[in-house]
Every structure is written in structure tokens, then in C-alpha cells.
């Protein structure tokens, strides 16, 4: 921690210890509060559905490169780059973020600005804040997503989250194969779990990889007996990041004999 305080001080800014404490706490919160419940929903959605679990294991098997004698040696057993590109795992990760991520993007308005929203114009006055919830505004919109309240493991196959959130503004970019639209118009920023623009989450690739590899590790080395019924979402936490479950989800797990 002392090293991190020194690091902040070398940044050339006049940070007080209080400033540094606030930034460190924010970083700790941002890096933990979202990935932990994301991993929960990812694992729970897969293990609660035997068919999907088999499908995921089958798909992951094409990234297998070895068979270590010790459990939990994911990097020895899998070709990591290939695993991180697994189409079903990637689609499930995007679907988890669509359904459960509920952060707010908050922007301070520095000059009077007219915003165009759904064909209407809104004046954002200088000095006010504009707050956008990607989940409420886009992710749960049933015109964009069919049955938005349902977890659909293949909803995002052939769809690139990274391109959606930052690159599609460039007309020359390769257009992703699967698009989502509303009233016949393609919704370019159809997935906003990591916000956007200047404050776009810098931890997004790390976070997606963390969710995917953690889930792959559990599924590869453990057997699960899990109820088909998942807990409901604790919506009272709306706006505070990835939403937690409202109750516990009790499962039985044991080390696989063969992995
Ligand atoms: C599923 C996991 C995560 C989600 C859903 C998430 C979401 C977000 C969102 C919505 C923002 C605000 C973007 C905006 O204002 O438009 C943000 C900012 C940020 N996130 Fe993440 N995040 C995740 C994981 C992480 C991780 C693992 C780290 C660090 C290792 C991290 C570090 C940050 C930082 C430093 C910011 C502030 C960026 C700035 O203000 O310039 N996040 N994140």
C-alpha cells in the first residue's frame, strides 16, 4: 500500500492522502464489486442447466492441450488464447453482462448540450449531471432483445463485445455478423456494461477474461449438483454495478475423478 501511495505521488499531481485513499477505495470497489457477482451468475447459469453445461464443456474441449495430474492447472491443460476465444463462453459472458451489469455512466455537463434520444431532443444544462443506465436504457429493451429477462446462452455468438462498445463509430470497421436493432435501425452500442467514451472501463478485458477463466476452471475440475431454479436478482442494488442475487444458491460440488 505504501508503494501505491508513493506511485500516486510520482504522478506530479498535488494529491492529498485523502484523495489517494478515495481513489484506492474506488479502484478496489470497481475491480471486485463487479467481477465477483458476474462470476456467480455465469457459473450459476451454466451449472443450473445440464444441457448447457455439457455444451460448454464440449466447446471448451477444442482448446484442450494437455492433461495435468493436479487439478486447477488451467494454463497447463488449455491453450489460453483459444479458450478466451471460445464462442459459447464468450456469448455467455456477454449475456451475463447484459442481464446483470447495472452500472451508471455519470457525466458532468460543461456546456449547454442538446441530446438526441429516440427522435426527441433534450437540453442538458451546463452544471447538471447526465446519468445513463445501460441496463435500463438498452439491455432490457424488448425491442432490441427478444425476451430480455431470459438468459440465452447463444444470444451473442458471432458478436464482438469490444467492437460494440468502442469501435463501431468508424464506418470502415468490419461490421459484426450479428447485429441488434430497434424499429429497423441497427443499435450500434447495444452492450454497455463497461460504460463508454473517455471513462470506458479500463479493466474490461481483464474482467471478461477473469469471468471466463474462473468459470472454465470450476467446470473443468469440479462436478456440480445444482438446483435448476436460480435466485432472483436483487434489484434494490440497481445502479451500483453488477447486481447480486437476492438469496443464497446452495450447490453440491466435488472434485472430478477424471479431468
Ligand atoms: C464485470 C466487471 C466490470 C464491470 C461491469 C465494470 C464496469 C465499469 C463501468 C460501467 C465503469 C464506468 C464507465 C463510465 O463512466 O462510462 C467503470 C469504470 C472503471 N473501471 Fe470497471 N468494471 C468491471 C471491472 C473492472 C476491473 C476488473 C477493474 C480493474 C482491474 C476496473 C477498473 C475500472 C476503473 C479504474 C474505472 C474508472 C475509469 C475512469 O473513470 O476513467 N473495472 N467500470
Boltz pocket constraint, residues with backbone or C-beta under 6 A from the ligand:
constraints:
  - pocket:
      binder: B
      contacts: [[A, 27], [A, 30], [A, 31], [A, 32], [A, 34], [A, 35], [A, 38], [A, 101], [A, 103], [A, 104], [A, 105], [A, 106], [A, 192], [A, 193], [A, 194], [A, 195], [A, 196], [A, 197], [A, 198], [A, 199], [A, 200], [A, 201], [A, 202], [A, 203], [A, 204], [A, 206], [A, 207], [A, 208], [A, 242]]
      max_distance: 6.0
